[in-house]
Amino acid sequence: MAKEKFERNKPHCNIGTIGHVDHGKTTLTAAITMTLAKAGGAKAMSYADIDAAPEEKARG
């Protein structure tokens, strides 16, 4: 059985952030999603949605 061909229906851009602890990576990511949401290109994400890892929640 052949696999179905995956087709992208919208433009795609992956962005990675690297930095020290508490240097604004989450703030930057939230700002990027807010800007894209205003332009209609994405859904805005809150800090809680971005920092969903248990170790991040434990740190506060």
DAWO-V529635 format. One record per residue. N is the residue number from 1. PHI is phi in whole degrees, 0 to 359 (* if undefined). D_CENTER is the distance of its C-alpha to the mean C-alpha in whole Angstrom. Layout:
N;PHI;D_CENTER + N;PHI;D_CENTER
This chain:
1;*;35 + 2;279;32 + 3;286;29 + 4;287;27 + 5;283;26 + 6;276;22 + 7;238;21 + 8;281;18 + 9;256;19 + 10;214;16 + 11;297;15 + 12;227;12 + 13;215;11 + 14;266;9 + 15;235;8 + 16;248;9 + 17;238;10 + 18;229;13 + 19;181;15 + 20;289;18 + 21;301;17 + 22;61;17 + 23;250;17 + 24;97;14 + 25;297;11 + 26;292;9 + 27;299;11 + 28;297;10 + 29;298;6 + 30;297;8 + 31;294;10 + 32;296;8 + 33;294;7 + 34;295;10 + 35;296;12 + 36;295;11 + 37;296;12 + 38;296;15 + 39;274;16 + 40;83;15 + 41;260;12 + 42;194;10 + 43;260;10 + 44;295;9 + 45;240;7 + 46;276;10 + 47;300;10 + 48;297;12 + 49;289;9 + 50;284;6 + 51;265;10 + 52;272;11 + 53;293;13 + 54;303;17 + 55;292;18 + 56;289;15 + 57;294;17 + 58;293;20 + 59;289;20 + 60;96;19
